[in-house]
């Protein structure tokens, strides 16, 4: 009888961590799903995707770009100093970005035609 109790104790001792670990994973997975659902419900800021700094007019390099969120949109700048200038009159610079987005370069047209041919 003592031997049976000892064996059961050993089995419970070694099996318990696995049982609780699986329960922990199930709870964690459920929390992650709920967080993911909440993220889908909440709309985050939208990247405007401008490639030219609206303040300086310079090309924006990925390695050095600065970003700023204004009214749910993320704007790209060539440097942090341009963000300070943007904050003074955002509408003025937003118009410049919209103009840039409306102007399609010949290079972009060539790329689009090349992509459509493939």
C-alpha positions in Angstrom: 0.0 0.0 0.0 2.8 2.4 0.9 4.4 1.6 -2.5 1.1 2.5 -4.3 0.9 5.8 -2.5 4.5 6.6 -3.2 4.0 5.8 -6.9 0.9 8.0 -7.1 2.6 10.8 -5.3 5.5 10.7 -7.8 3.2 10.6 -10.8 1.2 13.6 -9.5 4.4 15.4 -8.6 5.7 15.0 -12.2 2.5 15.4 -14.1 1.2 18.5 -12.3 3.5 21.0 -14.0 2.5 19.7 -17.5 -1.2 20.0 -16.6 -0.9 23.5 -15.3 1.4 24.6 -18.1 -1.3 23.5 -20.7 -4.0 25.4 -18.8 -1.7 28.5 -18.7 -1.2 28.3 -22.5 -4.9 28.0 -23.1 -5.6 31.1 -21.0 -2.7 33.0 -22.7 -4.0 32.0 -26.1 -7.5 33.2 -25.2 -6.1 36.6 -24.0 -4.1 37.0 -27.2 -7.2 36.4 -29.3 -9.1 38.9 -27.3 -6.3 41.5 -27.7 -6.1 40.8 -31.4 -9.9 41.3 -31.8 -9.7 44.6 -30.0 -6.8 45.7 -32.2 -8.9 44.9 -35.3 -11.8 47.0 -33.9 -9.6 50.0 -33.2 -8.4 51.8 -36.2 -4.8 53.0 -35.8 -3.1 55.9 -37.5 -2.7 55.7 -41.2 0.6 56.2 -42.9 0.3 58.9 -45.6 3.3 57.5 -47.3 4.8 60.7 -48.6 8.3 60.3 -50.0 9.1 64.1 -50.2 9.4 66.2 -47.0 6.5 68.7 -47.2 8.6 71.3 -45.3 12.0 71.2 -47.0 11.0 69.5 -50.3 13.8 67.0 -50.0 13.6 63.3 -50.6 13.0 61.3 -47.5 15.5 58.5 -46.8 14.2 55.6 -44.8 17.3 55.4 -42.6 17.0 59.0 -41.5 13.2 59.8 -41.7 11.3 61.3 -38.9 7.5 60.7 -38.5 4.7 62.7 -36.8 1.1 61.7 -36.2 -1.5 64.4 -36.8 -5.2 63.8 -36.7 -4.9 60.0 -37.2 -2.4 60.2 -40.0 1.4 59.6 -40.0 3.4 62.1 -42.0 7.1 61.5 -43.0 9.8 64.2 -42.8 13.4 64.4 -43.7 14.4 65.4 -40.1 12.9 66.3 -36.7 13.4 70.0 -37.3 10.9 69.9 -40.1 8.3 68.4 -37.7 8.6 71.5 -35.6 7.9 73.7 -38.6 5.0 71.4 -39.7 3.3 71.9 -36.2 3.1 75.6 -36.8 0.8 75.3 -39.8 -0.1 71.7 -40.5 -2.8 72.4 -43.2 -0.3 74.3 -45.3 2.0 71.3 -45.4 -0.8 68.7 -45.7 -1.8 70.5 -49.0 1.7 70.1 -50.3 1.6 66.3 -49.5 -1.7 66.0 -51.3 -0.3 67.8 -54.3 2.7 65.4 -54.2 0.4 62.4 -54.1 -1.6 63.8 -57.0 1.5 64.3 -59.2 2.7 61.0 -60.7 6.3 61.0 -62.1 7.2 59.5 -65.4 9.3 57.0 -63.6 6.3 55.8 -61.6 4.3 55.5 -64.8 7.1 53.4 -66.5 7.2 51.1 -63.4 3.4 50.7 -63.4 3.4 49.8 -67.2 6.3 47.4 -66.7 4.4 45.7 -63.8 1.2 45.4 -65.8 3.1 43.8 -68.7 4.3 41.0 -66.5 
